[in-house]
Amino acid sequence: MSILSKLYAVISFDDKNAPYDKPLFVTVLVLMGIGLVIVASASIPEGIALSDDPFRFLKRQLLYVFLCLGLIAGLVNIPLSFWYKRQLVILILSLVALLSLFVIGTEVNGSVRWLRFGAINVQPSEFAKVAIILFLASYLERHQKEVIESSKGFIKPLFVLFLFSFFLLLQPDLGSTVVIVVIMMGMLFIANAKLMNFITILITLLAAVVALTVYSPYRMARVTGFLDPWSDPFGRSYQLTQSLMAFGRGGWFGQGLGNSVQKLEYLPEAHTDFIMAILAEELGFIGVSIVIILEFVLIYRAFSIGKKALSLKTPLVFSGYIAIGIAIWFFFQTAVNIGAASGIAPTKGLTLPLVSYGGSSLISIAIAVALLLRIDFETRIAASPLRLKKSASKKQKSEKIENER
C-alpha cells in the first residue's frame, strides 16, 4: 500500500503540498514518451536508407531524452540568482556561437546552422532563445519602470534583438529569428510597455518580413506555396501537399501506429519538422488532439508559474519574466509547427517541443523546463506561510528596535 501511495504522490496532479509543479513534470515526461514512439515510427525508412539501421534515430533520441532528464535533475538544484549573475556571459557566449557558424559551421540544405563536433551536431540558434529570455528577464527587473514610462527603456533591448536577428538571417534562419522577435515582443508587452512603441515596432518588423520574403525567391516560394499548395504539388508545395495527404489519411482514429505511407520517403523531414503529419496519419484526430492538449497544459503551467512569481507580495520579477518568456516560446513554436504541418501557416522549420527529433532543440527545451521547475520551487518557498510569518516577525523586530532608538 505504501508503494502505491508513493507512486500516486509522484503522478498525482494535486501538487499543493509538493515542492515542484507535478502537472508540468508529468506533462513533460508524457510528451517525451510520445515523441520517442512517433520518432521511432517516422524515422525507420530514413534510418534504413542512411545506415541500414531502422532504429538509428530512435537510439539517438533515446540518448537525448536521458541526457535531458539528467540535465533537468542537475539544473533544478541551481538557484535563479546564479542565472541572474551570469545572464550577460550566457548572452555573449550564445552570440559567439552564432558567429562561429560562419567560420566552422556545417552547411545542411543550403543553410549554415550547425556546429559539428565529431558525431555531435549543435544548433546555436536553439540556445540563443534561452539566452535572450534570461537577458530580457534581467533587463526588465532592473529597468521595468523605464520600460513602462519611456521609449528609451523599450528601445534599448531591441539593439540586442537586432544583433541576434542579423546573424540568424545570415545563416539563413528566418524561423528562429521570428521566434526570438515574438519572445521579446511578448515579454515587453507583459511588462506594460507603451502601446505606441509596439505599434511602431510591429509596423517596422512587418515591413522587414515582407521585404525579406519578396527579395528571397525560396521564401517567396514558401509563401505562395502555402497560399495555394495544389497549384504546384510536386514542386514548391511538395512537402505541404504530402503533409496534407497524411492528415487526410488519418481520419478520426488513424491508420494505426507504424502504418504511415507518407513516411516511406514521400514526406521529407518526417521525424523533425513534419512529425505532426505522421502522428496525424497513424493516430488520427484523437492522437493529434491529445498532443495539442498536452502542449497546451505545458504552456498553461509555464504561464501560471510566471504569473504566480510576479503576483507575490514581494514579486520575483526575474523569475516571473523567465517563465513568461518560456511560455511564449513554447506557444509560438507549437502553433507554427502544427500550423505548417496542417497548411495553416507557411513552413518555417521549427520543431514541435519535446516531440520532434533533434538534440539541440530537446536540450534547450529541457533547460527551459528545469528553469520552470526551479522558479516554481522558489515561488512556493517565497509564498509559504512559514516564510511569510518569519518575514513579518523580522519586520516587527526591526520596527521595535527603531522605536526604541
C-alpha positions in Angstrom: 0.0 0.0 0.0 2.9 2.4 0.8 4.4 1.8 -2.6 1.1 2.6 -4.3 0.7 5.7 -2.2 4.2 6.9 -3.1 3.5 6.2 -6.8 0.3 8.2 -6.6 2.2 11.0 -4.9 4.6 11.2 -7.8 2.0 11.2 -10.6 -0.9 13.0 -8.8 -1.8 16.4 -10.3 -2.7 17.5 -6.7 0.5 19.4 -6.1 -0.5 21.9 -3.4 2.0 20.4 -0.9 4.6 19.3 -3.4 8.0 21.2 -3.8 7.6 21.4 -7.6 4.9 21.6 -10.3 3.8 18.0 -10.8 1.4 18.6 -13.7 4.3 20.3 -15.6 6.8 17.5 -14.9 4.3 14.7 -15.7 3.3 16.5 -19.0 7.0 16.8 -20.0 7.5 13.1 -19.4 4.4 12.1 -21.4 5.3 14.3 -24.3 8.9 12.9 -24.3 7.4 9.4 -24.3 5.1 10.2 -27.2 8.0 11.8 -29.1 10.1 8.6 -28.7 7.3 6.5 -30.1 6.5 8.7 -33.1 10.2 9.4 -33.9 10.7 5.6 -33.9 7.9 5.1 -36.3 8.5 8.1 -38.6 12.3 7.6 -38.9 12.5 3.9 -39.8 12.7 4.3 -43.6 15.3 7.1 -43.4 17.3 5.1 -40.9 17.4 2.1 -43.2 18.4 4.3 -46.2 21.2 6.0 -44.3 22.8 3.2 -42.3 20.7 0.1 -42.7 19.6 0.6 -39.1 15.8 1.1 -38.7 16.3 2.4 -35.2 19.2 4.8 -35.9 17.2 7.9 -35.0 15.3 6.3 -32.1 18.7 5.4 -30.4 19.9 8.9 -30.7 16.6 10.4 -29.5 16.6 8.0 -26.5 20.1 9.2 -25.7 19.0 12.8 -25.9 16.0 12.1 -23.6 18.2 10.5 -20.9 20.6 13.4 -21.2 17.8 15.9 -20.9 16.4 14.1 -17.8 19.9 14.2 -16.2 20.2 17.9 -17.2 16.8 18.7 -15.6 17.8 16.8 -12.4 21.0 18.8 -12.1 19.8 22.3 -13.2 16.8 22.3 -11.0 19.1 22.5 -8.0 20.7 25.7 -9.2 19.2 28.9 -7.7 17.9 31.6 -10.1 20.4 34.0 -8.6 23.1 32.0 -10.5 21.5 32.7 -13.8 20.8 36.3 -13.0 24.5 37.0 -12.3 25.7 35.2 -15.4 23.0 36.1 -17.9 25.3 38.6 -19.8 28.0 35.9 -20.1 25.4 33.4 -21.4 24.2 36.0 -23.9 27.8 36.7 -25.1 28.6 33.0 -25.4 25.4 32.5 -27.4 26.4 35.3 -29.8 29.9 33.9 -30.2 28.4 30.5 -31.0 26.3 32.1 -33.8 29.4 34.0 -35.1 31.4 30.8 -35.1 29.0 29.3 -37.6 30.5 31.5 -40.4 34.0 30.1 -39.6 33.5 26.4 -38.7 29.8 25.9 -39.4 28.4 23.0 -41.4 26.1 23.6 -44.3 22.9 21.5 -44.4 20.2 22.0 -47.1 21.7 25.4 -48.1 21.8 26.8 -44.5 24.8 27.1 -42.2 23.1 26.4 -38.8 25.2 23.6 -37.3 28.5 23.3 -35.4 29.8 19.7 -35.8 31.9 18.2 -33.1 32.6 14.6 -34.3 29.3 12.8 -34.2 27.6 15.6 -32.3 25.8 18.4 -34.1 24.9 21.6 -32.2 22.5 24.2 -33.4 23.3 27.5 -31.6 20.0 29.2 -32.6 18.2 26.9 -30.2 20.3 28.0 -27.2 20.0 31.6 -28.3 16.3 31.5 -27.4 17.2 30.7 -23.7 19.9 33.3 -23.7 17.5 36.0 -25.0 14.9 35.1 -22.3 17.5 35.3 -19.5 18.9 38.6 -20.7 15.5 40.3 -21.2 14.2 39.0 -17.8 17.2 40.5 -16.0 16.7 43.8 -18.0 13.1 44.0 -17.1 13.9 43.5 -13.4 16.4 46.3 -13.5 14.6 48.7 -15.8 10.9 47.9 -15.7 9.9 51.4 -14.7 11.9 52.9 -17.5 10.3 50.4 -20.0 6.8 51.5 -18.8 7.5 55.2 -18.8 9.8 55.9 -21.7 10.5 54.8 -25.3 14.2 54.7 -24.4 13.7 51.8 -22.0 11.7 50.0 -24.7 14.3 50.5 -27.4 17.5 49.5 -25.5 17.0 45.7 -25.6 16.0 45.9 -29.3 19.6 46.5 -30.2 20.4 43.0 -28.8 17.4 41.7 -30.8 18.7 43.3 -34.0 22.2 41.9 -33.5 20.9 38.3 -33.0 18.4 38.6 -35.8 21.1 39.9 -38.2 23.4 36.8 -37.6 20.4 34.4 -37.7 19.2 35.8 -41.0 22.7 35.4 -42.5 22.5 31.6 -41.9 19.7 32.0 -43.1 17.2 31.0 -40.3 14.1 33.1 -40.5 12.1 30.7 -38.3 14.4 31.2 -35.2 14.5 34.9 -35.9 10.7 35.2 -35.8 10.6 33.1 -32.6 13.1 35.4 -30.9 11.3 38.5 -32.0 7.9 37.1 -30.8 9.5 36.2 -27.4 11.0 39.7 -26.9 7.8 41.5 -28.0 5.7 39.3 -25.8 7.8 39.8 -22.7 7.9 43.6 -23.3 4.1 43.6 -23.7 3.6 41.7 -20.4 5.9 44.3 -18.8 3.3 47.0 -19.7 5.5 48.9 -22.3 3.7 51.7 -24.1 1.3 50.6 -26.8 2.5 53.2 -29.3 6.0 51.6 -29.1 4.6 48.3 -30.0 2.6 49.7 -33.0 5.8 51.4 -34.3 7.9 48.3 -33.9 5.3 45.9 -35.3 4.9 48.1 -38.5 8.7 48.1 -38.9 9.0 44.4 -38.3 6.2 43.6 -40.7 7.8 45.7 -43.4 11.1 43.9 -42.8 9.5 40.5 -43.0 7.7 41.5 -46.3 10.9 42.8 -47.7 12.9 39.6 -46.7 10.2 37.5 -48.3 9.8 39.4 -51.5 13.5 39.6 -52.2 14.2 36.0 -51.3 13.0 33.5 -54.0 12.9 30.5 -51.7 10.9 32.4 -49.0 8.5 33.7 -51.7 8.0 30.2 -53.0 7.1 29.0 -49.5 4.5 31.8 -49.0 2.9 31.3 -52.5 3.0 27.5 -52.0 1.3 27.8 -48.6 -1.5 30.0 -50.1 -2.2 27.6 -53.0 -0.4 24.3 -52.4 -2.2 22.3 -55.0 -1.1 24.7 -57.8 2.4 23.0 -57.7 2.0 19.8 -55.7 5.3 18.3 -57.0 7.4 21.5 -56.8 7.5 24.3 -54.3 4.5 22.8 -52.3 5.6 19.2 -52.3 6.2 19.0 -48.5 2.9 20.6 -47.7 0.8 18.6 -50.1 2.3 15.3 -48.7 1.7 16.5 -45.2 -2.0 17.3 -46.0 -2.4 13.9 -47.5 -1.1 12.4 -44.3 -3.7 14.4 -42.3 -6.4 13.3 -44.7 -5.5 9.6 -44.5 -5.5 9.8 -40.7 -9.2 10.5 -40.2 -10.6 10.2 -36.7 -8.5 7.2 -35.3 -5.6 7.0 -37.8 -4.2 4.1 -39.8 -2.6 2.6 -36.8 0.9 3.0 -35.2 3.6 2.2 -37.8 1.2 2.2 -40.8 2.0 5.6 -42.3 2.6 5.6 -46.0 3.9 9.2 -46.2 6.9 8.4 -44.0 8.1 6.0 -46.8 10.3 8.8 -48.1 7.3 10.7 -49.6 7.4 13.3 -46.9 10.8 14.9 -46.2 11.8 15.7 -42.6 9.1 13.3 -41.4 10.7 12.9 -38.0 11.5 16.5 -37.4 9.5 19.5 -38.8 6.6 17.4 -40.0 6.3 14.8 -37.2 2.8 16.0 -36.5 1.7 14.9 -40.0 2.9 11.3 -39.3 1.3 11.4 -35.9 -2.0 12.5 -37.6 -1.8 9.7 -40.2 -1.1 7.0 -37.7 -3.1 8.1 -34.7 -5.7 10.4 -36.4 -7.6 13.3 -35.0 -7.7 11.8 -31.5 -4.0 11.4 -31.3 -3.4 15.0 -32.6 -5.9 16.3 -30.1 -4.1 14.6 -27.2 -0.8 16.0 -28.2 -2.2 19.5 -28.6 -3.9 19.3 -25.2 -0.6 18.2 -23.6 1.3 21.1 -25.3 -1.4 23.4 -24.0 -1.0 22.1 -20.5 2.7 22.7 -20.7 2.2 26.3 -21.9 -0.5 26.9 -19.3 1.6 25.7 -16.4 4.5 27.9 -17.6 2.3 31.0 -17.7 0.8 30.0 -14.3 4.3 29.8 -12.7 5.3 33.2 -14.2 2.0 34.8 -13.0 2.4 33.4 -9.5 6.0 34.6 -9.3 5.0 38.1 -10.4 2.0 38.3 -8.1 3.7 37.7 -4.8 3.7 40.4 -2.2 7.4 40.8 -3.0 7.5 39.8 -6.7 10.1 37.5 -8.1 10.5 39.7 -11.2 13.4 38.0 -12.8 11.9 34.5 -12.3 8.5 35.6 -13.4 9.6 37.0 -16.7 11.7 33.9 -17.4 8.6 31.7 -17.0 6.5 34.1 -19.2 9.2 34.2 -21.9 9.4 30.4 -21.9 5.6 30.1 -22.2 5.6 32.5 -25.2 8.4 30.5 -26.8 6.6 27.1 -26.4 3.3 28.6 -27.5 4.6 30.2 -30.7 6.8 27.3 -31.7 4.0 24.8 -31.1 1.5 26.9 -33.1 3.9 27.4 -36.0 4.9 23.7 -36.2 1.3 22.4 -36.1 0.2 25.3 -38.4 2.9 24.5 -41.0 2.1 20.8 -41.0 -1.6 21.3 -41.4 -1.4 24.1 -44.0 -2.5 26.9 -41.7 0.9 28.7 -41.7 3.9 28.8 -44.1 6.6 26.2 -43.4 9.3 27.6 -41.0 11.5 24.6 -40.0 10.5 24.8 -36.3 10.3 21.6 -34.1 7.4 20.5 -32.0 8.5 21.0 -28.4 9.5 17.7 -26.7 8.1 15.6 -29.6 10.2 16.2 -32.7 13.6 14.6 -33.3 16.6 16.8 -32.5 19.3 17.0 -29.8 19.8 20.8 -29.7 16.0 21.5 -29.6 15.3 18.9 -27.0 18.3 20.0 -24.7 17.4 23.7 -24.9 13.8 22.9 -24.0 15.0 20.7 -21.2 17.0 23.7 -19.8 13.8 25.8 -20.0 11.8 23.1 -18.2 14.4 22.9 -15.4 14.2 26.7 -15.1 10.4 26.5 -14.8 10.6 23.8 -12.1 13.2 25.9 -10.2 11.1 29.1 -10.5 8.1 27.2 -9.2 10.1 25.8 -6.3 11.4 29.2 -5.2 8.0 30.8 -5.6 6.4 28.1 -3.3 9.1 28.9 -0.7 8.6 32.6 -1.0 4.8 32.2 -0.7 4.8 29.6 2.1 3.0 30.7 5.4 6.1 29.9 7.5 8.3 32.1 5.3 5.7 34.9 5.5 5.4 34.5 9.2 9.2 34.7 9.7 9.4 37.8 7.4 6.6 39.5 9.4 8.3 38.7 12.7 11.6 40.1 11.4 9.8 43.3 10.3 8.2 43.7 13.7 11.5 43.2 15.5 13.2 45.8 13.3 10.4 48.2 13.8 10.6 47.7 17.6 14.3 48.4 17.6 13.8 51.5 15.6 11.1 52.7 18.0 13.4 52.1 21.0 16.1 54.1 19.4 
